[in-house]
Amino acid sequence: MADPTHERLDLTVVLHALSDPTRLAVVAQLDRVGEMSCGCLTVTVAKSTLSQHLRVLREAGVTHTRPDGNQRWLS
C-alpha cells in the first residue's frame, strides 16, 4: 500500500497510530536518528508484532518506508 498524501491524512488515524507506546517509541527513535533500517529499531516486541506496528504507522502516513534490496528503511 502506498503512503497517503498529506491531503489524505486523517487526524483520527494518525492519533490512533501514535496512541500505542511501541509505535510512539519507533517515532521517537526516527525523530532522533532520521532514517534507519527496520532491523535497527530498539523495541521489546517480536518481529511479527513490530511488523504490524510499522504497518499501522505507514498506513496512517506517520512514517515512510523505502525498500533497498532486502532491507527496509524508515523515516
LUMDRENVO-544275 format. One record per residue (C-alpha): x, y, z; residue number from 1. Coordinates in steps of 0.02 Angstrom, whole numbers, plus 50000, padded with zeros to 5 digits. Example, Ala and Ser with C-alpha at 12.3 -4.5 7.8 and 13.67 -1.06 7.14 Angstrom:
+-------+-------+-------+-------+
|     x |     y |     z | votor |
+-------+-------+-------+-------+
| 50615 | 49775 | 50390 |     1 |
| 50684 | 49947 | 50357 |     2 |
+-------+-------+-------+-------+
//
This chain:
+-------+-------+-------+-------+
|     x |     y |     z | votor |
+-------+-------+-------+-------+
| 50000 | 50000 | 50000 |     1 |
| 50066 | 50172 | 49955 |     2 |
| 50095 | 50308 | 50084 |     3 |
| 49946 | 50427 | 50095 |     4 |
| 49972 | 50603 | 50030 |     5 |
| 49964 | 50749 | 50152 |     6 |
| 49792 | 50794 | 50086 |     7 |
| 49727 | 50621 | 50129 |     8 |
| 49793 | 50613 | 50308 |     9 |
| 49657 | 50581 | 50437 |    10 |
| 49692 | 50656 | 50608 |    11 |
| 49596 | 50517 | 50697 |    12 |
| 49700 | 50383 | 50610 |    13 |
| 49863 | 50475 | 50647 |    14 |
| 49819 | 50495 | 50831 |    15 |
| 49770 | 50312 | 50843 |    16 |
| 49938 | 50263 | 50766 |    17 |
| 50029 | 50367 | 50897 |    18 |
| 49925 | 50303 | 51043 |    19 |
| 50025 | 50143 | 51064 |    20 |
| 50186 | 50153 | 51169 |    21 |
| 50284 | 50042 | 51048 |    22 |
| 50234 | 50145 | 50896 |    23 |
| 50272 | 50306 | 50990 |    24 |
| 50445 | 50236 | 51034 |    25 |
| 50477 | 50198 | 50850 |    26 |
| 50430 | 50376 | 50801 |    27 |
| 50541 | 50447 | 50940 |    28 |
| 50689 | 50345 | 50876 |    29 |
| 50658 | 50406 | 50699 |    30 |
| 50647 | 50584 | 50762 |    31 |
| 50820 | 50568 | 50842 |    32 |
| 50906 | 50475 | 50701 |    33 |
| 50811 | 50520 | 50543 |    34 |
| 50810 | 50368 | 50429 |    35 |
| 50852 | 50196 | 50497 |    36 |
| 50838 | 50013 | 50448 |    37 |
| 50690 | 49918 | 50520 |    38 |
| 50812 | 49792 | 50594 |    39 |
| 50900 | 49928 | 50695 |    40 |
| 50746 | 49983 | 50792 |    41 |
| 50759 | 49959 | 50980 |    42 |
| 50593 | 49884 | 51034 |    43 |
| 50540 | 49746 | 51154 |    44 |
| 50414 | 49658 | 51042 |    45 |
| 50427 | 49511 | 50923 |    46 |
| 50470 | 49545 | 50741 |    47 |
| 50295 | 49495 | 50686 |    48 |
| 50219 | 49617 | 50810 |    49 |
| 50339 | 49754 | 50755 |    50 |
| 50286 | 49724 | 50576 |    51 |
| 50106 | 49760 | 50622 |    52 |
| 50155 | 49918 | 50716 |    53 |
| 50256 | 49979 | 50567 |    54 |
| 50108 | 49944 | 50452 |    55 |
| 49993 | 50050 | 50561 |    56 |
| 50118 | 50194 | 50560 |    57 |
| 50145 | 50182 | 50372 |    58 |
| 49959 | 50173 | 50329 |    59 |
| 49924 | 50322 | 50443 |    60 |
| 50054 | 50423 | 50349 |    61 |
| 50164 | 50445 | 50502 |    62 |
| 50314 | 50354 | 50428 |    63 |
| 50384 | 50320 | 50256 |    64 |
| 50461 | 50152 | 50208 |    65 |
| 50595 | 50146 | 50073 |    66 |
| 50645 | 49975 | 50007 |    67 |
| 50830 | 49950 | 49969 |    68 |
| 50872 | 49772 | 49915 |    69 |
| 50819 | 49657 | 50057 |    70 |
| 50812 | 49799 | 50185 |    71 |
| 50676 | 49924 | 50226 |    72 |
| 50724 | 50099 | 50282 |    73 |
| 50605 | 50201 | 50389 |    74 |
| 50593 | 50387 | 50401 |    75 |
+-------+-------+-------+-------+
//
